[in-house]
Amino acid sequence: MNPAENEPLPRPGLAEIRIVAATPEAARTVAEVIRRCFAGTEQRSYPAPGGGTRLHLTVDTETAAGPARSWLATSRPATGSGPHAEEP
């Protein structure tokens, strides 16, 4: 029997996502891409059989995460984060 068969379904509008990867970094990378599309909760991380990582997160499929920003916009420093013109 599949363990997921006994788990209750999430509320309407929510989806439970399970990511299994060989490394925590790979799992986090996939979770980050998903969070760019959907609003969600904090991720939960567990060890996976064989030494990998299992990451669980809940996303709200009815609420977008917000406007996506291009790689160029995200690579620029935030406006106003540097010294003011009158500062030495």
Summary of the structure (lengths in Angstrom):
residues: 88
radius of gyration: 18.4
end to end distance: 68.3
largest distance: 68.7
contacts: 174
relative contact order: 0.20
helix: 26%
strand: 31%
